[in-house]
Amino acid sequence: MSWPIAFGPDRGRGALLVGLSPDAMIQDLGGFLTGRRLETDLLPGSAVICRADPLWRPLERDGSVLFAFEGNANGAVNLVNFVDRTICAAGRLVTRAPSIAYGRARPDQLRPLARYDLDRHVILEVLDPDGLSAWAGEPAERICPPRLDAPCADLDMLRPLFPLVRAPLLSDPDGVILWPLMNGQVLVREAPGAPITLRDPEEPDL
């Protein structure tokens, strides 16, 4: 188990989704180190996230970068896709909850894949689409779809986004529902039976 205090007092919102080289060292289990596959080995498709410095480089301390990860080793039904594992790993990084799902690596063992906002839990920019697809085992455009001009109510353009939405941000008794996408945009239905519209959260009336 990694103690949360090891992550220091960082409060910035910038983070990086990263891939790791095969020789990256995972959490040191001390006396529990067996020399064989550890419980904390990264599974294929694991979401790995670390804090970023102001220049969007992995935040380094004493020659290593601390990261949180989620690989769904227990087969949870709500962590099947990479977006859900990313949100889980990011939440762990923010809360610094005690867990074995932390690790350290040298900066040269990390490959930045995407910029991530720890406040909004969205991907700000995919830096390496091919690398993200290979690491996640899912197409990058399904993880973070390209942004569309908003507002948009063209059903033919919106239909491919429907399987990619996350759990609703809002679902009120009047039938207003907001479904977020990992790219920061939201799908909005303003009343039962009303058309669904793609919106930018920066829009003043949203």
C-alpha positions in Angstrom: 0.0 0.0 0.0 1.3 3.5 -0.8 0.7 6.2 1.7 -1.2 9.2 0.3 1.3 11.6 2.0 3.9 10.4 -0.5 2.1 12.5 -3.1 2.8 15.7 -1.4 0.5 18.8 -1.2 0.0 19.2 -4.9 -3.3 21.0 -5.8 -2.9 21.8 -9.5 -5.5 20.7 -12.0 -3.1 19.7 -14.7 -2.3 16.0 -15.2 -1.0 13.7 -17.9 -2.3 10.3 -19.1 0.9 8.3 -19.7 2.2 5.1 -21.0 5.1 3.4 -19.4 8.1 1.6 -20.8 8.5 -2.1 -19.9 11.3 -1.5 -17.5 9.4 1.1 -15.4 9.4 0.2 -11.7 6.0 -0.2 -10.0 5.3 0.3 -6.3 8.1 -1.1 -4.1 6.5 -3.6 -1.8 9.5 -4.0 0.4 9.4 -7.3 2.2 6.5 -8.5 0.1 8.7 -8.3 -3.1 8.7 -11.8 -4.5 10.7 -11.4 -7.6 7.7 -12.7 -9.6 4.6 -10.9 -11.0 3.5 -8.4 -8.3 -0.1 -7.6 -7.4 0.6 -4.1 -8.5 1.8 -5.0 -12.0 0.1 -2.9 -14.7 -2.5 -4.9 -16.6 -3.0 -4.2 -20.3 -5.3 -1.3 -20.8 -4.5 0.3 -17.4 -5.1 4.0 -17.1 -2.0 5.6 -15.7 -2.0 9.3 -14.6 0.5 11.6 -13.0 0.4 15.3 -12.2 1.9 17.7 -14.7 4.2 20.7 -14.0 3.3 24.2 -15.5 5.0 23.2 -18.7 3.0 20.0 -19.1 5.8 17.7 -18.2 5.4 14.9 -15.7 5.8 16.4 -12.2 9.1 15.0 -10.9 10.4 14.7 -7.3 13.8 13.4 -6.4 14.3 11.9 -9.9 11.0 10.0 -10.1 7.4 10.6 -11.0 4.5 9.4 -8.8 1.5 8.1 -10.6 -1.9 6.4 -9.9 -3.3 3.7 -12.0 -6.4 1.6 -12.5 -6.4 -1.7 -14.4 -9.6 -3.3 -13.2 -7.8 -6.4 -11.9 -11.0 -7.4 -10.0 -13.2 -7.2 -13.1 -15.6 -4.5 -11.9 -18.5 -3.9 -14.4 -18.1 -0.1 -14.1 -14.4 -0.1 -15.1 -14.7 -2.1 -18.3 -13.7 0.8 -20.7 -10.7 3.0 -20.6 -12.6 6.2 -19.9 -14.0 4.8 -16.6 -10.6 3.5 -15.6 -9.1 6.9 -16.3 -11.7 8.7 -14.1 -11.1 6.2 -11.4 -7.3 6.6 -11.5 -7.6 10.4 -11.6 -9.8 10.4 -8.6 -7.3 8.3 -6.8 -4.6 10.7 -7.7 -6.6 13.7 -6.4 -7.9 12.1 -3.2 -4.6 10.3 -2.5 -6.6 7.5 -1.0 -4.5 4.6 0.5 -4.1 2.0 -2.2 -1.7 -0.4 -3.9 -2.5 1.2 -7.2 0.3 3.8 -7.1 3.8 3.6 -8.6 6.9 5.5 -9.5 8.9 5.8 -12.7 11.7 7.9 -14.0 10.6 10.7 -16.4 12.3 9.0 -19.3 10.2 5.9 -18.7 6.9 7.8 -19.3 5.3 8.6 -22.6 2.7 11.4 -22.4 -0.4 10.4 -24.2 -3.0 13.1 -23.3 -3.4 16.2 -21.1 -6.1 15.8 -18.4 -8.0 18.3 -16.3 -8.3 17.0 -12.7 -11.1 19.5 -11.8 -13.4 18.7 -14.7 -12.2 15.1 -15.3 -11.9 15.6 -19.1 -9.2 15.2 -21.6 -7.9 18.6 -22.7 -5.8 17.4 -25.6 -4.7 14.0 -27.0 -1.0 14.3 -27.6 -0.4 10.9 -29.2 -3.5 9.3 -30.7 -1.7 6.2 -31.9 0.1 5.8 -28.6 -3.1 6.2 -26.7 -4.9 3.7 -28.8 -2.1 1.1 -28.4 -1.8 1.6 -24.7 -5.6 1.7 -23.9 -6.5 -1.1 -26.3 -9.3 1.2 -27.6 -9.4 3.7 -30.4 -8.4 7.2 -29.2 -11.4 8.7 -31.0 -13.7 6.6 -28.8 -11.9 7.6 -25.7 -11.9 11.3 -26.5 -14.0 12.1 -29.7 -13.0 15.1 -31.7 -14.8 18.3 -30.7 -17.6 19.4 -33.0 -18.8 23.0 -33.6 -21.4 23.7 -31.0 -24.3 24.1 -30.6 -25.2 21.2 -32.9 -28.5 19.4 -33.2 -27.7 17.4 -36.3 -28.7 13.9 -35.3 -26.5 12.3 -38.0 -23.5 14.0 -36.5 -24.4 13.3 -32.9 -25.5 9.7 -33.2 -21.9 8.3 -33.1 -21.4 10.2 -29.8 -24.3 8.5 -28.0 -22.3 5.3 -27.0 -19.4 7.5 -25.7 -21.3 9.5 -23.1 -20.5 9.2 -19.4 -23.0 9.1 -16.5 -25.3 12.1 -16.6 -24.0 15.3 -14.9 -27.6 16.3 -14.3 -31.0 14.6 -14.5 -33.7 16.7 -12.9 -37.5 16.1 -12.5 -38.3 18.4 -15.4 -36.5 16.1 -17.8 -33.3 18.1 -18.3 -30.4 15.8 -18.8 -26.7 16.6 -19.4 -24.5 13.8 -20.6 -20.7 14.7 -20.6 -18.2 13.5 -23.1 -14.5 13.0 -22.4 -13.6 15.9 -24.7 -15.3 18.4 -22.4 -18.5 18.9 -24.5 -21.9 17.8 -23.3 -25.1 16.4 -24.9 -28.2 18.2 -23.5 -31.9 17.4 -23.6 -33.9 20.3 -22.2 -37.2 18.6 -21.8 -38.8 15.2 -22.3 -39.1 14.6 -26.1 -36.9 17.6 -26.9 -34.1 17.2 -29.4 -30.6 16.4 -28.1 -28.1 19.2 -28.7 -24.3 19.2 -28.4 -23.2 22.1 -26.3 -19.9 23.7 -25.0 -19.9 24.0 -21.2 -18.5 27.6 -21.7 -21.8 28.7 -23.2 -23.3 31.2 -20.8 -26.9 29.8 -20.7 -25.7 26.2 -20.0 
